[in-house]
Amino acid sequence: MKYFNSDVFVYDSFFTIFGAGGGTVPHNHLNSRDRDSILSLAKQKYSLVYYLSVGDQECSEPGILKFYEPSEEVLPSEGLITIFPAGRYHNAVYGGNTDRVIIGVNFYSL
């Protein structure tokens, strides 16, 4: 696991509530400014997800956080914080009967 000591600039934050059948398509958190070759911000941008409530995981779609390239899967637990490069594609599909609540943050390492 890689650790770093850096100041951060929080770009945005959001919350999401997933009910049964909720989820996201594979996506990343880079914008056009991050992709600008002169600014080269993509390598400094990270995303964070904090699980306030994981909901009902005793179902066929328990809301596994799936990462791509390389492939990795994380079954969240309440209180889990996951930080990953903002350019990494990911998604989750949730089919539980109780709402899942997350807080997301996109930030830059300065």
C-alpha positions in Angstrom: 0.0 0.0 0.0 1.4 3.4 -1.0 1.2 6.3 1.5 2.0 9.9 0.8 2.3 13.1 2.8 0.7 16.0 0.9 -1.6 18.9 1.2 -4.8 18.4 -0.7 -7.3 20.6 -2.6 -10.8 19.2 -2.4 -12.4 19.7 -5.8 -15.9 18.5 -5.1 -17.9 16.2 -2.8 -21.2 14.5 -3.1 -23.4 11.9 -1.5 -25.3 9.0 -3.2 -28.2 6.9 -1.9 -28.6 3.6 -3.7 -31.9 1.7 -3.4 -32.6 -1.7 -4.8 -31.4 -1.8 -8.4 -29.2 1.3 -8.0 -25.6 1.6 -9.2 -23.3 3.2 -11.7 -21.9 2.3 -15.1 -18.1 2.1 -15.4 -16.7 5.6 -15.1 -13.8 7.6 -13.8 -13.6 11.1 -12.2 -11.4 13.0 -14.7 -12.6 16.1 -16.5 -11.3 17.9 -19.5 -9.0 20.1 -17.4 -7.5 17.0 -15.8 -6.8 15.5 -19.3 -5.0 18.7 -20.5 -1.5 17.7 -21.4 0.0 21.0 -20.4 -1.6 21.1 -16.9 -1.1 17.3 -16.4 -3.4 17.2 -13.4 -4.7 13.7 -13.9 -1.8 12.1 -12.0 -2.5 14.3 -9.0 -6.2 13.7 -8.8 -7.7 11.1 -6.4 -11.2 10.0 -5.5 -12.5 8.9 -2.1 -15.6 6.9 -1.2 -16.8 6.7 2.4 -19.5 4.1 3.2 -21.9 5.5 5.8 -24.3 2.5 5.3 -23.7 -0.5 3.1 -27.3 -1.6 3.2 -28.3 -5.2 2.6 -25.5 -7.3 1.3 -27.4 -10.6 1.6 -28.5 -10.5 -2.0 -27.3 -11.3 -5.5 -25.9 -7.8 -6.1 -24.3 -6.7 -2.8 -22.8 -3.5 -4.2 -19.3 -4.7 -4.8 -17.0 -1.8 -5.8 -15.4 -3.1 -9.1 -12.2 -1.6 -10.4 -10.8 -2.1 -13.9 -7.3 -2.2 -15.3 -6.2 -3.9 -13.1 -9.4 -5.8 -12.1 -10.1 -5.7 -8.4 -13.3 -6.1 -6.3 -14.0 -4.6 -2.9 -17.1 -5.6 -0.8 -17.6 -2.5 1.3 -18.2 -2.4 5.1 -19.7 0.4 7.1 -17.0 3.0 7.8 -14.7 1.9 5.0 -12.8 4.6 3.2 -11.3 3.8 -0.2 -9.0 6.2 -2.0 -8.0 5.6 -5.6 -6.6 7.4 -8.6 -9.4 9.4 -10.1 -8.6 8.1 -13.6 -9.3 4.5 -12.6 -12.5 3.2 -14.0 -14.9 1.7 -11.5 -18.6 0.9 -10.9 -21.0 -0.8 -8.5 -24.4 -2.4 -8.7 -26.6 -2.7 -5.7 -29.7 -4.9 -5.3 -30.3 -4.9 -1.6 -33.6 -3.9 0.1 -32.1 -1.3 2.4 -30.6 2.0 1.2 -26.9 2.2 0.7 -25.4 5.7 1.6 -22.0 6.9 0.5 -20.0 10.1 0.5 -17.7 10.8 -2.4 -14.8 13.3 -2.6 -12.6 14.2 -5.5 -9.3 15.9 -4.6 -5.9 16.9 -5.8 -2.6 16.1 -4.1 -0.6 19.3 -4.0 
